Amino acid sequence: MKRAMVFAVAAAVAVLAGCGSKDSDVEQLRAEQRQALSRLDEQVRALSAEVRRMREDLRELDGDLFALKGQYDYAPVARAGDGPRTGTATGGGSVASGPAVEEVPVEPIEANVEILAAELAKTRAEVKTLSQAYAADKELEELRDPRRTWEAMGDAEQLASRLDRLAQAHVASIEDETTRDQFLADIARVKDEIAIRANTSREEQLEAQKAELAERLTTETNERRREWVQRQLDALSGEDEEAIERQLGFALRGENGRQVGELARKYDISRDTLRDNGLQSFGGFGGGRVERRGGGR
């Protein structure tokens, strides 16, 4: 395991060193994110207009309800144009007759309320759907952010959550039931090992790293690599606390990334799938057919 950690550190250095050559990829990603946000902004504006229209309809309906209530309370009402009339009552008496009246049909208020309730329910559903879509797009944007991914690779809680997301996203693509079970078991194992590393004391991490680098010096034959290992060992043995913390964090992320890379290769997980789930692989990817857009394996 110690040898693997040193290899992971070296691989991580190579990855970071190559970041400068991927500026175009990062810019393309940012452009895609801007386009997605623009689309969402248009949808939000459209929904806002719909909500304003619904509010106007509600005000009109409120007026209608008020008028209906007046008719309901005061019916029957006099017919316009009817004047006073006189008539003869039984027994020869003369009586004055008031205006003739008619029954005014009153439209049931309940029907209007039901229509309003249905429209409101429809609007709420549309708002909820749009909110969920916006939240999902925003989450994906954050997961694809290389800086956030680098931070998460050193955070056991975030990394466990992202591995759970990866498991949910990728397990459906595995047809063989036995392989699916093994994939989920490997995800759980990696999460356990990440948690163990996160709970290792700083002193234990420091001693383990120093011992690993010292062993590497005795076996490394390439002079440039030996110089690099020696610089790392000197940094860990020095008094610059920031440099030590930086080196330990780098080693931790390197080991976590190495294990993610093993999962990717074993289960044919593409670089795009890892990126969409906020993960970084050190040591390779699976599923080359996704990264090479427009081409084959």
C-alpha positions in Angstrom: 0.0 0.0 0.0 2.8 2.4 0.8 4.4 1.9 -2.6 0.9 2.5 -4.2 0.6 5.8 -2.3 3.9 7.1 -3.6 2.9 6.1 -7.1 -0.4 7.9 -6.6 1.5 11.1 -5.6 3.7 10.9 -8.7 0.7 10.3 -10.9 -1.1 13.2 -9.3 1.8 15.5 -10.0 1.8 14.5 -13.6 -1.9 15.2 -13.8 -1.5 18.7 -12.4 1.5 19.4 -14.5 -0.6 18.6 -17.6 -3.5 20.8 -16.5 -2.1 23.7 -18.5 -2.5 21.7 -21.7 -6.2 21.3 -21.0 -7.2 24.9 -20.9 -9.3 24.4 -24.0 -11.3 21.6 -22.3 -11.9 23.8 -19.3 -13.0 26.7 -21.5 -15.4 24.4 -23.4 -16.8 23.1 -20.1 -17.3 26.7 -18.9 -19.1 27.6 -22.2 -21.4 24.6 -21.8 -22.2 25.7 -18.3 -22.9 29.3 -19.4 -25.3 28.0 -22.1 -27.1 25.8 -19.6 -27.5 28.7 -17.2 -28.8 30.9 -20.1 -31.4 28.3 -20.9 -32.5 28.1 -17.3 -32.7 31.9 -17.1 -35.1 31.9 -20.1 -37.2 29.2 -18.5 -37.4 31.2 -15.2 -38.4 34.3 -17.1 -41.1 32.4 -18.9 -42.5 30.9 -15.8 -42.4 34.3 -14.0 -44.6 35.7 -16.9 -47.0 32.8 -16.4 -47.2 33.4 -12.7 -48.0 37.1 -13.4 -50.7 36.1 -15.8 -52.2 33.7 -13.2 -52.2 36.6 -10.6 -54.2 38.8 -13.0 -56.6 35.9 -13.6 -57.0 35.5 -9.9 -57.8 39.2 -9.5 -60.4 39.0 -12.2 -61.8 35.8 -10.8 -62.0 37.5 -7.4 -64.1 40.3 -8.9 -66.4 37.7 -10.6 -66.8 35.9 -7.3 -67.8 39.1 -5.6 -70.4 39.8 -8.2 -71.7 36.3 -8.0 -72.0 36.5 -4.3 -74.1 39.7 -4.6 -76.5 38.0 -7.0 -76.6 35.0 -4.7 -77.4 37.1 -1.6 -80.0 39.4 -3.2 -81.9 37.2 -5.7 -84.7 37.3 -6.6 -84.3 40.8 -8.0 -86.6 43.2 -9.8 -86.8 43.2 -13.6 -85.6 46.4 -15.1 -88.4 48.5 -16.6 -91.2 47.0 -14.5 -93.4 49.8 -13.0 -96.0 49.8 -10.3 -99.3 48.0 -11.0 -102.7 47.9 -9.2 -105.0 45.0 -8.9 -108.2 43.9 -7.2 -108.0 41.6 -4.3 -110.7 39.1 -3.3 -113.4 40.9 -1.5 -113.3 44.0 -3.6 -110.3 45.7 -2.0 -107.8 47.5 -4.1 -104.1 46.7 -3.4 -100.9 48.1 -4.9 -98.8 45.6 -6.5 -95.0 45.9 -6.3 -92.5 45.3 -9.2 -92.7 41.9 -10.8 -89.9 39.7 -9.9 -88.1 36.9 -11.6 -85.7 34.2 -10.5 -82.2 35.0 -11.6 -80.1 31.8 -12.3 -76.9 31.9 -10.2 -73.9 30.2 -11.6 -72.5 27.8 -8.9 -69.5 29.4 -7.2 -68.0 26.0 -6.6 -67.4 25.5 -10.3 -65.2 28.6 -10.5 -63.3 27.7 -7.4 -62.6 24.2 -8.8 -61.2 25.8 -12.0 -59.0 28.1 -10.0 -57.8 25.3 -7.8 -56.9 23.2 -10.9 -55.0 26.1 -12.4 -53.1 26.7 -9.2 -52.2 23.1 -8.9 -50.9 23.1 -12.5 -48.8 26.2 -11.8 -47.3 24.7 -8.6 -46.4 21.5 -10.5 -44.7 23.5 -13.2 -42.8 25.6 -10.7 -41.7 22.4 -8.8 -40.6 20.7 -12.1 -38.6 23.8 -13.2 -37.0 24.1 -9.7 -36.0 20.5 -9.7 -34.5 20.9 -13.2 -32.6 24.0 -12.1 -31.3 22.3 -9.0 -30.1 19.3 -11.0 -28.3 21.4 -13.6 -26.7 23.5 -10.9 -25.6 20.4 -9.0 -24.1 19.0 -12.2 -22.3 22.2 -12.9 -20.7 22.1 -9.5 -19.8 18.5 -9.8 -18.0 19.2 -13.1 -16.0 22.1 -11.6 -12.3 20.9 -11.5 -11.5 22.9 -8.4 -14.5 21.5 -6.5 -13.6 18.0 -7.6 -10.0 18.5 -6.4 -11.2 19.7 -3.0 -13.7 16.8 -2.7 -11.0 14.2 -3.4 -9.5 15.1 0.0 -12.8 15.2 1.9 -14.1 11.8 3.0 -17.7 12.9 3.4 -17.9 14.5 0.0 -16.1 11.7 -1.7 -18.4 9.1 -0.1 -21.5 11.0 -1.4 -20.0 11.3 -4.9 -19.2 7.6 -4.9 -22.8 6.8 -4.0 -23.9 9.0 -6.9 -21.5 7.1 -9.2 -22.9 3.8 -8.1 -26.4 4.8 -8.8 -25.5 6.3 -12.2 -23.4 3.4 -13.4 -24.9 0.2 -11.9 -27.8 0.2 -14.4 -25.3 -0.1 -17.3 -23.9 -3.4 -15.9 -26.0 -6.3 -17.3 -24.5 -9.2 -15.4 -26.1 -9.5 -11.9 -22.9 -10.9 -10.3 -20.8 -8.1 -11.7 -23.3 -5.5 -10.4 -23.1 -7.0 -6.9 -19.3 -6.9 -7.1 -19.3 -3.3 -8.3 -21.5 -2.2 -5.4 -19.3 -4.2 -3.0 -16.2 -2.5 -4.3 -17.8 0.9 -4.0 -18.5 0.1 -0.3 -15.0 -1.1 0.3 -13.4 2.0 -1.2 -15.6 4.2 0.9 -14.5 2.3 4.0 -10.9 2.6 3.1 -11.3 6.4 2.4 -12.9 6.8 5.9 -10.0 4.9 7.5 -7.5 7.2 5.8 -9.4 10.3 6.9 -9.4 9.1 10.5 -5.6 8.4 10.5 -3.8 10.9 12.7 -1.5 13.5 11.2 1.6 12.0 12.9 0.8 8.6 11.4 0.3 10.0 8.0 3.5 12.0 8.2 5.6 9.0 9.3 4.1 6.7 6.7 4.8 9.2 4.0 8.4 9.7 5.1 9.0 6.0 5.4 7.6 5.4 1.9 9.7 8.1 0.3 12.8 6.9 2.0 12.2 3.4 0.7 11.6 4.8 -2.8 15.0 6.4 -2.7 16.7 3.1 -2.3 14.9 1.5 -5.3 14.6 4.4 -7.8 17.2 4.4 -10.5 16.1 7.3 -12.6 18.0 10.3 -11.4 15.3 12.9 -12.1 12.8 10.9 -10.2 15.2 10.4 -7.3 15.6 14.2 -7.1 11.9 14.6 -7.0 11.5 12.0 -4.2 14.3 13.7 -2.3 12.6 17.1 -2.5 9.3 15.6 -1.2 11.2 13.9 1.7 13.0 17.2 2.5 9.7 19.0 2.6 8.1 16.5 5.0 11.2 16.6 7.2 11.4 20.5 7.3 9.7 23.0 9.6 7.4 24.6 7.0 4.0 23.5 8.4 2.1 24.7 5.3 4.4 22.8 3.0 3.9 19.6 5.1 0.1 20.0 5.2 0.1 20.6 1.4 2.2 17.5 0.8 0.0 15.3 3.1 -3.1 16.6 1.4 -1.6 15.9 -2.0 -0.8 12.3 -1.0 -4.3 11.7 0.4 -5.9 12.9 -2.8 -3.5 10.9 -4.8 -4.4 7.6 -3.0 -8.1 8.3 -3.2 -7.8 9.1 -6.9 -5.8 5.9 -7.5 -8.6 3.9 -6.1 -11.2 5.7 -8.2 -9.0 4.9 -11.2 -9.0 1.2 -10.3 -12.8 1.2 -10.2 -13.0 3.0 -13.5 -10.7 0.5 -15.3 -12.3 -2.5 -13.7 -15.9 -1.5 -14.5 -15.3 0.4 -17.7 -16.4 3.8 -16.3 -15.7 6.6 -18.7 -14.0 9.9 -17.9 -17.2 11.8 -18.7 -19.2 9.6 -16.2 -16.6 10.3 -13.5 -16.6 14.0 -14.2 -20.5 14.1 -14.1 -20.3 12.6 -10.6 -17.6 14.9 -9.4 -14.7 12.4 -9.3 -11.1 12.5 -10.5 -9.1 9.4 -11.5 -5.3 9.1 -11.1 -4.0 6.3 -13.2 -6.4 6.1 -16.1 -10.1 5.7 -17.0 -12.4 3.0 -18.4 -14.9 3.4 -21.2 -12.9 5.2 -23.9 -15.8 5.3 -26.2 -17.4 8.2 -24.3 -14.4 10.4 -24.2 -13.6 10.1 -27.9 -16.6 11.9 -29.2 -17.5 10.9 -32.7 -15.0 8.0 -32.8 -14.8 4.4 -31.8 -12.8 2.6 -29.2 
